[in-house]
Amino acid sequence: MAAPQDHDYVIACSRLASQLSISIAAARRKVDTLAAREGVRDAAGRTLVAQRLLLETQGAGSESRQLLDTLLEAVAEEANYLGDD
């Protein structure tokens, strides 16, 4: 039988998975890998790693949305251009 999970850790991983549009298992692997690299082994430490990753992805998400908006703006000479199908 699988060991019970820390509730806060599961919530942090599920929020990270939702933010990155990946599965919860992939988010947990991402957190566990980073935690192992940093030498974090306890549940509270892994929860902090997951929360830190979530904050980093939220900041990067707004920057990438702004960049995408900038890239999608039509240049004046291309505003009325119709592409061939």
Backbone as a chain_set.jsonl record, in Angstrom:
{"seq": "MAAPQDHDYVIACSRLASQLSISIAAARRKVDTLAAREGVRDAAGRTLVAQRLLLETQGAGSESRQLLDTLLEAVAEEANYLGDD", "coords": {"N": [[0.847, -1.175, 0.0], [0.498, 2.258, -0.74], [2.343, 4.955, 0.72], [0.915, 7.442, 2.876], [0.285, 10.767, 1.667], [1.571, 14.088, 2.221], [-0.693, 16.603, 2.834], [-0.462, 19.385, 2.178], [1.697, 19.323, 0.444], [0.681, 17.832, -1.704], [-1.335, 19.555, -2.585], [0.203, 21.802, -3.359], [1.696, 20.651, -5.446], [-0.37, 19.968, -7.197], [-1.38, 22.472, -7.88], [0.86, 23.507, -9.165], [0.995, 21.732, -11.31], [-1.368, 22.393, -12.613], [-0.825, 25.05, -13.337], [1.328, 24.694, -15.105], [0.195, 23.1, -16.988], [0.479, 20.292, -16.958], [0.614, 16.816, -15.93], [-0.228, 15.737, -12.583], [1.521, 13.857, -11.592], [3.788, 14.338, -13.159], [4.408, 16.902, -12.273], [4.998, 16.35, -9.599], [7.285, 14.746, -9.955], [8.992, 16.666, -11.034], [9.242, 18.451, -8.881], [10.29, 16.695, -6.926], [12.716, 15.98, -8.135], [14.092, 18.438, -8.242], [14.159, 18.983, -5.509], [15.764, 16.868, -4.628], [18.172, 17.529, -5.883], [18.786, 19.796, -4.434], [19.132, 18.751, -1.972], [17.034, 18.387, -0.218], [14.964, 16.569, 1.859], [12.788, 16.184, 3.558], [9.179, 16.377, 4.052], [8.094, 18.924, 4.477], [10.069, 20.575, 3.433], [10.039, 19.802, 0.728], [7.498, 20.689, 0.092], [7.89, 23.439, 0.29], [9.684, 23.764, -1.843], [7.986, 23.106, -3.982], [6.109, 25.174, -3.761], [7.77, 27.351, -4.259], [8.535, 26.852, -6.93], [6.024, 27.149, -8.077], [5.533, 29.883, -7.66], [7.6, 30.915, -9.239], [6.819, 30.044, -11.793], [4.425, 31.374, -12.115], [5.254, 34.027, -12.28], [6.829, 33.891, -14.592], [4.88, 33.178, -16.377], [3.251, 35.472, -16.729], [5.079, 37.181, -17.944], [5.619, 35.793, -20.314], [3.1, 35.853, -21.497], [2.842, 38.588, -21.999], [4.925, 38.907, -23.828], [3.999, 37.275, -25.917], [1.675, 38.683, -26.62], [2.868, 41.006, -27.628], [4.26, 39.952, -29.804], [2.157, 39.122, -31.387], [0.939, 41.408, -32.277], [-0.055, 43.321, -35.065], [2.072, 44.54, -37.579], [2.299, 47.768, -39.028], [2.564, 47.811, -41.921], [1.765, 45.249, -42.49], [-0.811, 44.936, -41.704], [-3.166, 44.648, -43.238], [-2.729, 42.357, -44.68], [-3.371, 39.361, -46.363], [-2.912, 36.003, -46.071], [-1.954, 33.293, -48.282], [-3.828, 30.351, -48.719]], "CA": [[0.0, 0.0, 0.0], [1.291, 3.487, -0.851], [2.421, 5.781, 1.924], [0.057, 8.632, 2.794], [0.953, 11.974, 1.215], [1.351, 15.315, 2.959], [-1.781, 17.324, 2.177], [0.042, 20.643, 1.621], [2.563, 18.959, -0.683], [-0.189, 17.419, -2.801], [-1.998, 20.759, -3.087], [1.209, 22.599, -4.063], [2.01, 19.963, -6.7], [-1.519, 20.054, -8.102], [-1.414, 23.845, -8.401], [1.964, 23.603, -10.116], [0.578, 20.981, -12.493], [-2.383, 23.189, -13.294], [-0.159, 26.22, -13.916], [2.181, 24.264, -16.209], [-0.616, 22.242, -17.862], [1.063, 18.953, -16.978], [-0.047, 15.93, -14.971], [0.227, 15.876, -11.2], [2.697, 12.99, -11.447], [4.933, 15.048, -13.75], [4.741, 18.004, -11.367], [5.665, 15.759, -8.437], [8.642, 14.366, -10.372], [9.752, 17.906, -11.183], [9.527, 18.928, -7.521], [11.17, 15.726, -6.269], [14.039, 16.073, -8.751], [14.72, 19.667, -7.766], [14.417, 18.821, -4.081], [16.911, 15.968, -4.486], [19.37, 18.296, -6.238], [19.052, 20.751, -3.362], [19.37, 18.007, -0.744], [15.849, 18.464, 0.644], [14.388, 15.227, 1.97], [11.569, 16.145, 4.366], [7.95, 16.766, 3.363], [7.941, 20.38, 4.56], [11.016, 21.15, 2.482], [9.538, 19.57, -0.624], [6.361, 21.59, -0.076], [8.46, 24.759, 0.014], [10.223, 23.72, -3.205], [6.836, 23.149, -4.883], [5.551, 26.522, -3.706], [8.728, 28.24, -4.931], [8.372, 26.615, -8.359], [4.747, 27.73, -8.472], [5.726, 31.331, -7.738], [8.451, 31.193, -10.397], [6.067, 29.841, -13.038], [3.421, 32.427, -12.222], [5.954, 35.209, -12.766], [7.223, 33.646, -15.979], [3.668, 33.126, -17.191], [2.812, 36.814, -17.104], [6.063, 37.708, -18.885], [5.45, 35.139, -21.615], [1.863, 36.357, -22.081], [3.13, 39.919, -22.535], [5.743, 38.708, -25.019], [3.127, 36.755, -26.966], [0.846, 39.794, -27.078], [3.716, 41.877, -28.433], [4.556, 39.272, -31.06], [0.948, 38.968, -32.188], [0.471, 42.686, -32.797], [0.211, 43.481, -36.491], [2.909, 45.653, -37.985], [1.482, 48.647, -39.873], [2.551, 47.412, -43.333], [1.189, 43.914, -42.621], [-2.123, 44.927, -41.05], [-4.222, 44.207, -44.162], [-2.193, 41.257, -45.474], [-4.092, 38.081, -46.3], [-2.031, 34.927, -46.505], [-2.503, 32.294, -49.179], [-4.152, 29.076, -48.057]], "C": [[0.892, 1.237, 0.0], [1.246, 4.273, 0.452], [1.524, 7.005, 1.774], [0.885, 9.871, 2.441], [0.643, 13.134, 2.158], [0.345, 16.159, 2.177], [-1.287, 18.609, 1.514], [0.923, 20.391, 0.397], [1.728, 18.591, -1.903], [-0.873, 18.637, -3.417], [-1.016, 21.617, -3.88], [1.561, 21.972, -5.409], [0.849, 20.053, -7.686], [-1.67, 21.463, -8.671], [-0.309, 24.063, -9.43], [1.599, 22.899, -11.418], [-0.45, 21.766, -13.298], [-1.756, 24.389, -13.995], [0.657, 25.848, -15.146], [1.443, 23.424, -17.248], [0.045, 20.878, -18.066], [0.318, 18.095, -15.959], [0.523, 16.157, -13.568], [1.47, 15.016, -10.974], [3.937, 13.667, -12.013], [5.367, 16.213, -12.862], [5.462, 17.484, -10.128], [7.088, 15.333, -8.768], [9.539, 15.591, -10.487], [10.167, 18.445, -9.818], [10.509, 17.999, -6.829], [12.587, 15.788, -6.828], [14.78, 17.304, -8.26], [15.055, 19.578, -6.281], [15.624, 17.918, -3.842], [18.212, 16.69, -4.83], [19.783, 19.252, -5.128], [19.294, 20.06, -2.021], [18.221, 18.056, 0.243], [15.193, 17.091, 0.672], [13.072, 15.182, 2.743], [10.376, 16.705, 3.592], [7.767, 18.282, 3.374], [8.871, 21.082, 3.573], [10.566, 20.971, 1.045], [8.326, 20.444, -0.914], [6.848, 22.992, -0.394], [9.044, 24.831, -1.391], [9.079, 23.824, -4.213], [6.222, 24.548, -4.915], [6.468, 27.529, -4.404], [8.631, 28.087, -6.447], [7.076, 27.235, -8.879], [4.872, 29.242, -8.611], [6.572, 31.706, -8.949], [7.676, 31.047, -11.699], [4.98, 30.889, -13.2], [4.057, 33.709, -12.734], [6.347, 35.063, -14.222], [6.008, 33.618, -16.891], [3.203, 34.495, -17.625], [3.776, 37.443, -18.102], [5.87, 37.092, -20.267], [4.154, 35.581, -22.276], [2.082, 37.74, -22.693], [3.959, 39.812, -23.811], [4.901, 38.205, -26.183], [2.22, 37.851, -27.503], [1.631, 40.73, -27.984], [3.999, 41.243, -29.787], [3.34, 39.159, -31.97], [0.391, 40.283, -32.719], [0.873, 42.819, -34.262], [1.088, 44.706, -36.721], [2.105, 46.457, -38.998], [1.436, 48.181, -41.326], [1.953, 46.024, -43.549], [-0.233, 43.826, -42.081], [-3.22, 44.377, -41.958], [-3.774, 43.041, -45.05], [-3.025, 40.006, -45.271], [-3.163, 37.014, -46.844], [-2.74, 33.97, -47.444], [-2.747, 31.004, -48.41], [-3.558, 27.932, -48.758]], "O": [[1.926, 1.259, 0.667], [0.253, 4.258, 1.18], [1.386, 7.546, 0.677], [2.034, 10.005, 2.863], [-0.402, 13.162, 2.807], [0.527, 16.396, 0.983], [-1.669, 18.888, 0.378], [0.895, 21.158, -0.565], [2.046, 19.003, -3.019], [-0.978, 18.736, -4.639], [-1.357, 22.109, -4.956], [1.708, 22.682, -6.404], [1.07, 20.2, -8.888], [-2.052, 21.622, -9.83], [-0.521, 24.725, -10.446], [1.867, 23.415, -12.503], [-0.396, 21.793, -14.527], [-2.12, 24.707, -15.127], [0.681, 26.596, -16.124], [2.015, 23.076, -18.281], [0.155, 20.381, -19.187], [-0.517, 18.602, -15.209], [1.616, 16.699, -13.405], [2.372, 15.415, -10.238], [5.015, 13.586, -11.424], [6.561, 16.476, -12.719], [6.421, 18.097, -9.658], [8.0, 15.53, -7.964], [10.703, 15.559, -10.087], [11.315, 18.847, -9.626], [11.465, 18.464, -6.208], [13.555, 15.663, -6.077], [15.956, 17.228, -7.904], [16.11, 20.043, -5.847], [16.422, 18.181, -2.942], [19.23, 16.499, -4.165], [20.97, 19.49, -4.905], [19.628, 20.721, -1.038], [18.417, 17.791, 1.429], [14.901, 16.517, -0.377], [12.31, 14.227, 2.593], [10.545, 17.417, 2.602], [7.329, 18.858, 2.378], [8.489, 22.074, 2.952], [10.696, 21.886, 0.232], [8.144, 20.893, -2.046], [6.281, 23.665, -1.256], [8.911, 25.854, -2.062], [9.191, 24.555, -5.197], [5.859, 25.045, -5.981], [5.991, 28.452, -5.064], [8.644, 29.082, -7.171], [7.037, 27.778, -9.983], [4.37, 29.819, -9.575], [6.295, 32.704, -9.613], [7.858, 31.847, -12.617], [4.648, 31.256, -14.327], [3.454, 34.41, -13.547], [6.214, 36.006, -15.002], [6.102, 33.996, -18.058], [2.799, 34.672, -18.774], [3.349, 38.159, -19.007], [5.949, 37.792, -21.276], [4.101, 35.679, -23.502], [1.571, 38.033, -23.774], [3.72, 40.546, -24.769], [5.072, 38.66, -27.314], [2.014, 37.945, -28.713], [1.11, 41.196, -28.997], [3.978, 41.929, -30.808], [3.48, 39.107, -33.192], [-0.536, 40.276, -33.53], [1.99, 42.474, -34.649], [0.869, 45.765, -36.134], [1.312, 45.888, -39.749], [0.356, 48.158, -41.917], [1.661, 45.657, -44.687], [-0.797, 42.734, -42.011], [-4.124, 43.697, -41.474], [-4.399, 42.779, -46.078], [-3.345, 39.637, -44.141], [-2.681, 37.125, -47.971], [-3.964, 33.845, -47.416], [-1.952, 30.621, -47.55], [-3.732, 26.789, -48.334]]}, "num_chains": 1, "name": "protein.A"}
